[in-house]
Amino acid sequence: MNPNDRRPKDLLIEHARLIDGFGGAPQEDASLLISVGRIAKIGGQNIDREVDRLDARGLTVLPGLIDSHVHLASVPGSVYRHDSADTMRELRRIHLRAYLACGVTTVLDTGISTDEAREIQGWLADGHPGPRVLFLSPVFTTPNGYMTEGTPSSGLFLPPVSSPGDVEARFRESEDLNAVGVKVFLESGFGANCWPTHSPEVREAIRREAAKRQLPLYVHCIALADQHAALDMEARTLAHLGPLGSDEILARLRLREHPIYVTSTLSIQDSWITHAEPERLDDPLVQLTVPSLELATARQPEATKLMFRTFATWLSGDTSDAAVDAGASNARKALAAWQVLAKKLHDTGIPIVLGTDSGNWPLMPSEFHGTTTLREMQLLGEAGLPTMTVIRAATQIAAKMLALSDEIGTVEVGKQADLVIVRGNPLEDLRALRNVAWTVKGGIARSPSEWMTFT
């Protein structure tokens, strides 16, 4: 196989362990024939024509992974470095490669400006390597609200909406993005912060205009009242599982006729611990896929202090050294609490979809694009979710939430040939997902190093 080929050729993957994404036992010594970028045959090795072959003995084939909460415009550590616009563009192009090198073949960007989204779409259309990138419409926030002036990510999103007329205009602005949903902030406050949120009239306008366009709602909501408002708006997905512990919200979730999905985002808290566990940065896949500029920042104590001091100021108003030094300890406690909630939601029957919030605030130096997806899966496993459930959260269940079950999410004849092939058995140890041998995107198979370097 020529790693620089851009058009899919017929490919036979032989002698693999196959996890098809449906949740059943893996199929041993399986073969998959890929033709014209799609899965043409599963099982049987008698091919009567010349094809490229991959010997997958001892390897496991899975559906390509789906990360349902990323921020491609956000460059880790860029606030600390004061990156130029050109530098951030180049780093974003590397991030797209990194997702494929980590076995992630589809991502959902849940918060980006229309101009930045169009730029990324242009790169991919011109043949730059990257996953299938889906977008939500630009985030709907409110004047002086969360993620407007005064927050650490100021400038990432479009200006707020303040009236039903603004809502309709905002939808028109992003019609050419082919958005798959709508992101809404219903955030009245956490920590020491208190923000205005959308009026009932604006919430109804968002719900109405989204329904008119058949776009599901993805809602960020932390406070209990905001969660109830999200359910009143008939949200399809709640953007974070962290706050969803109340019995009354769980009761409402169980009573819904159609399932509401919850994206996991455990990595938000986990990334805050990286400076206390610097050995994470020595992981071979991290070394391969994370730009050297970002790795250097992640090793900088001053970058971590800036993050902790900024958030301590923002969340509590406490700028003391003690508050800054407590950052990692508090993150560990929060992560443990979120993992307990993940298990509670799973046991309740609420479908959890894998999402990382990768990129997140550009102030944060360690929530890397690509490898964080694999870390998120490990964190869900450590929370007590069965390994097959974790895999399905990043494949079949995610595809169902995105209404793409006919194309991706499981290994079936006729579907897109988006696959990841790893050394070892992730059902025995989810860390096997870090040992990517090949990622197949649209029928083209490349090793991680090839995805990072081919031109």
ZAMARGU-4260 file (C-alpha; in steps of 0.2 Angstrom, whole numbers, plus 5000, padded with zeros to 4 digits):
<rodrens>
0) 5000/5000/5000 | 5006/5017/4996 | 5003/5029/5011 | 5001/5044/4999 | 4987/5036/4989
5) 4971/5048/4991 | 4959/5036/4983 | 4952/5021/4991 | 4957/5004/4983 | 4950/4987/4986
10) 4957/4981/5003 | 4956/4964/5012 | 4958/4964/5031 | 4962/4946/5036 | 4962/4936/5052
15) 4956/4949/5063 | 4946/4949/5080 | 4931/4959/5075 | 4921/4970/5087 | 4907/4976/5077
20) 4899/4989/5088 | 4883/4979/5092 | 4888/4973/5109 | 4889/4955/5105 | 4904/4943/5107
25) 4919/4948/5095 | 4921/4937/5080 | 4938/4928/5079 | 4948/4926/5063 | 4937/4938/5053
30) 4940/4945/5036 | 4933/4961/5029 | 4933/4966/5011 | 4933/4985/5007 | 4928/4991/4990
35) 4925/5009/4984 | 4927/5016/5002 | 4913/5004/5009 | 4912/4987/5018 | 4908/4975/5004
40) 4910/4958/5013 | 4912/4952/5031 | 4919/4934/5032 | 4927/4923/5019 | 4944/4925/5012
45) 4941/4919/4994 | 4944/4934/4984 | 4945/4931/4965 | 4954/4948/4961 | 4969/4957/4965
50) 4967/4967/4981 | 4978/4975/4994 | 4979/4965/5010 | 4982/4968/5029 | 4986/4954/5040
55) 4978/4957/5056 | 4983/4942/5066 | 4982/4946/5084 | 4974/4963/5081 | 4956/4969/5084
60) 4946/4979/5071 | 4932/4991/5078 | 4921/5004/5070 | 4930/5021/5069 | 4929/5030/5085
65) 4917/5045/5086 | 4921/5060/5098 | 4904/5069/5100 | 4911/5085/5109 | 4926/5094/5103
70) 4932/5112/5100 | 4943/5112/5084 | 4945/5131/5085 | 4953/5129/5102 | 4972/5127/5103
75) 4978/5120/5120 | 4989/5132/5129 | 4988/5146/5115 | 4982/5159/5128 | 4999/5156/5138
80) 5009/5157/5122 | 5000/5171/5114 | 4999/5161/5097 | 4997/5171/5081 | 4983/5167/5070
85) 4994/5158/5058 | 5002/5148/5071 | 4984/5142/5077 | 4979/5138/5060 | 4994/5127/5058
90) 4991/5118/5074 | 4973/5115/5070 | 4978/5106/5054 | 4990/5095/5064 | 4975/5092/5076
95) 4965/5085/5062 | 4978/5073/5058 | 4980/5068/5076 | 4962/5062/5077 | 4965/5050/5063
100) 4981/5044/5070 | 4971/5040/5086 | 4958/5030/5077 | 4945/5044/5078 | 4936/5045/5061
105) 4922/5057/5066 | 4921/5072/5077 | 4907/5084/5082 | 4912/5102/5085 | 4900/5109/5098
110) 4905/5127/5098 | 4914/5136/5084 | 4912/5152/5074 | 4905/5151/5056 | 4921/5158/5049
115) 4932/5145/5058 | 4920/5131/5053 | 4921/5136/5035 | 4939/5136/5035 | 4941/5119/5042
120) 4928/5113/5029 | 4938/5120/5015 | 4954/5111/5021 | 4945/5095/5021 | 4937/5098/5004
125) 4955/5101/4997 | 4961/5085/5003 | 4969/5089/5020 | 4969/5073/5031 | 4956/5073/5045
130) 4941/5065/5052 | 4923/5067/5046 | 4919/5084/5055 | 4901/5088/5060 | 4896/5105/5067
135) 4882/5112/5077 | 4876/5129/5073 | 4885/5143/5082 | 4882/5143/5101 | 4866/5152/5107
140) 4871/5162/5123 | 4864/5178/5130 | 4870/5196/5133 | 4882/5196/5148 | 4880/5177/5150
145) 4891/5162/5150 | 4905/5162/5137 | 4903/5181/5133 | 4914/5195/5139 | 4924/5191/5154
150) 4926/5172/5153 | 4942/5163/5149 | 4936/5159/5132 | 4930/5176/5127 | 4930/5177/5108
155) 4927/5159/5104 | 4909/5160/5100 | 4898/5172/5090 | 4889/5187/5099 | 4874/5183/5110
160) 4856/5183/5105 | 4843/5194/5115 | 4827/5192/5105 | 4817/5180/5095 | 4822/5190/5079
165) 4840/5188/5084 | 4838/5169/5085 | 4831/5168/5067 | 4845/5179/5060 | 4858/5168/5069
170) 4851/5152/5061 | 4852/5161/5044 | 4870/5165/5046 | 4875/5147/5048 | 4864/5139/5035
175) 4878/5134/5024 | 4887/5124/5037 | 4876/5109/5036 | 4874/5109/5055 | 4868/5093/5063
180) 4861/5102/5078 | 4860/5117/5088 | 4871/5122/5104 | 4862/5131/5118 | 4870/5138/5134
185) 4857/5138/5148 | 4870/5143/5161 | 4864/5153/5176 | 4880/5151/5186 | 4892/5140/5195
190) 4906/5144/5207 | 4905/5162/5212 | 4897/5167/5195 | 4880/5171/5192 | 4874/5175/5174
195) 4858/5179/5165 | 4851/5166/5154 | 4838/5165/5140 | 4821/5172/5143 | 4806/5160/5140
200) 4802/5169/5124 | 4820/5167/5117 | 4821/5148/5123 | 4804/5145/5113 | 4811/5154/5098
205) 4827/5143/5098 | 4816/5127/5100 | 4804/5133/5087 | 4817/5137/5074 | 4827/5122/5077
210) 4812/5111/5075 | 4808/5120/5059 | 4825/5115/5052 | 4824/5097/5060 | 4840/5101/5070
215) 4841/5093/5088 | 4846/5103/5103 | 4862/5101/5112 | 4861/5110/5129 | 4875/5115/5141
220) 4867/5116/5158 | 4874/5115/5176 | 4861/5122/5188 | 4846/5111/5192 | 4834/5125/5185
225) 4843/5125/5169 | 4843/5106/5167 | 4824/5107/5169 | 4823/5121/5156 | 4833/5110/5144
230) 4821/5096/5146 | 4807/5108/5143 | 4815/5113/5127 | 4815/5095/5122 | 4834/5093/5121
235) 4841/5078/5113 | 4858/5079/5121 | 4865/5086/5137 | 4883/5092/5135 | 4890/5086/5151
240) 4886/5072/5164 | 4895/5081/5178 | 4880/5089/5187 | 4866/5077/5183 | 4864/5068/5199
245) 4848/5074/5206 | 4834/5061/5208 | 4821/5073/5200 | 4831/5075/5184 | 4834/5057/5183
250) 4816/5053/5185 | 4812/5065/5171 | 4825/5057/5160 | 4818/5040/5163 | 4800/5046/5158
255) 4805/5053/5141 | 4797/5044/5126 | 4813/5047/5116 | 4830/5044/5125 | 4840/5060/5129
260) 4859/5057/5127 | 4872/5063/5139 | 4890/5067/5133 | 4903/5061/5146 | 4917/5075/5146
265) 4927/5067/5161 | 4942/5074/5153 | 4939/5091/5158 | 4944/5087/5176 | 4956/5074/5171
270) 4967/5086/5160 | 4969/5097/5175 | 4979/5083/5183 | 4992/5081/5169 | 5005/5092/5177
275) 5005/5081/5192 | 5007/5066/5182 | 5020/5072/5168 | 5024/5054/5163 | 5008/5055/5153
280) 5017/5067/5141 | 5030/5053/5137 | 5016/5041/5130 | 5022/5036/5112 | 5005/5041/5105
285) 5005/5058/5114 | 5023/5061/5107 | 5018/5057/5090 | 5002/5066/5088 | 5003/5082/5100
290) 5012/5096/5092 | 5029/5100/5100 | 5024/5117/5104 | 5009/5111/5114 | 5020/5098/5123
295) 5032/5111/5128 | 5018/5121/5136 | 5011/5107/5145 | 5028/5104/5154 | 5028/5122/5159
300) 5024/5125/5177 | 5020/5143/5174 | 5007/5138/5161 | 4998/5127/5173 | 4999/5141/5187
305) 4991/5153/5174 | 4977/5141/5171 | 4974/5137/5190 | 4975/5155/5195 | 4963/5161/5181
310) 4950/5148/5186 | 4952/5151/5204 | 4949/5170/5201 | 4934/5166/5190 | 4926/5153/5200
315) 4929/5158/5218 | 4937/5175/5218 | 4952/5168/5228 | 4969/5172/5220 | 4979/5166/5235
320) 4993/5153/5231 | 4984/5141/5242 | 4969/5141/5230 | 4980/5139/5215 | 4990/5125/5223
325) 4973/5116/5227 | 4969/5115/5208 | 4975/5097/5205 | 4968/5091/5221 | 4951/5098/5218
330) 4951/5091/5200 | 4954/5074/5207 | 4939/5075/5218 | 4928/5082/5205 | 4934/5068/5192
335) 4930/5055/5205 | 4913/5063/5208 | 4909/5064/5189 | 4914/5045/5187 | 4902/5040/5201
340) 4888/5050/5191 | 4893/5041/5175 | 4890/5024/5183 | 4874/5031/5191 | 4868/5037/5174
345) 4873/5020/5166 | 4864/5010/5179 | 4849/5021/5177 | 4848/5017/5158 | 4853/5034/5152
350) 4863/5033/5136 | 4880/5040/5138 | 4889/5046/5122 | 4908/5048/5122 | 4913/5066/5121
355) 4929/5074/5128 | 4927/5093/5126 | 4945/5092/5118 | 4952/5109/5116 | 4940/5116/5129
360) 4947/5133/5135 | 4963/5138/5125 | 4970/5143/5142 | 4971/5124/5147 | 4987/5117/5141
365) 4984/5098/5141 | 4967/5093/5134 | 4974/5088/5118 | 4965/5084/5102 | 4966/5065/5098
370) 4973/5056/5112 | 4961/5064/5124 | 4947/5053/5116 | 4956/5037/5121 | 4959/5044/5138
375) 4941/5047/5140 | 4937/5029/5136 | 4949/5023/5149 | 4941/5035/5162 | 4923/5028/5158
380) 4930/5011/5161 | 4938/5016/5177 | 4921/5023/5182 | 4914/5005/5181 | 4905/5005/5164
385) 4908/4988/5155 | 4921/4989/5142 | 4909/4985/5128 | 4897/4999/5134 | 4912/5011/5133
390) 4916/5005/5115 | 4898/5007/5110 | 4897/5025/5118 | 4911/5030/5105 | 4903/5020/5091
395) 4885/5014/5089 | 4877/5025/5102 | 4886/5040/5096 | 4881/5037/5078 | 4863/5034/5083
400) 4863/5051/5092 | 4870/5059/5077 | 4857/5051/5066 | 4871/5043/5056 | 4868/5024/5060
405) 4865/5021/5041 | 4883/5026/5038 | 4895/5024/5053 | 4895/5017/5071 | 4895/4998/5067
410) 4904/4986/5055 | 4891/4981/5043 | 4891/4978/5024 | 4887/4994/5015 | 4893/5006/5028
415) 4907/5018/5027 | 4924/5009/5029 | 4929/5019/5044 | 4938/5007/5056 | 4952/5007/5069
420) 4964/4992/5070 | 4973/4990/5087 | 4985/4978/5094 | 4978/4968/5108 | 4960/4966/5114
425) 4952/4982/5121 | 4938/4971/5129 | 4952/4965/5141 | 4960/4982/5143 | 4954/4998/5136
430) 4972/5004/5135 | 4974/4993/5120 | 4965/5007/5110 | 4981/5017/5112 | 4991/5004/5102
435) 4984/5009/5085 | 4991/4999/5070 | 4980/5007/5057 | 4966/5019/5055 | 4955/5016/5040
440) 4945/5032/5034 | 4934/5030/5019 | 4943/5014/5014 | 4960/5021/5015 | 4971/5013/5028
445) 4987/5021/5036 | 4997/5019/5051 | 4997/5033/5064 | 5014/5039/5058 | 5008/5039/5040
450) 4992/5049/5045 | 5003/5062/5054 | 5016/5064/5039 | 5009/5060/5022 | 5007/5074/5009
</rodrens>
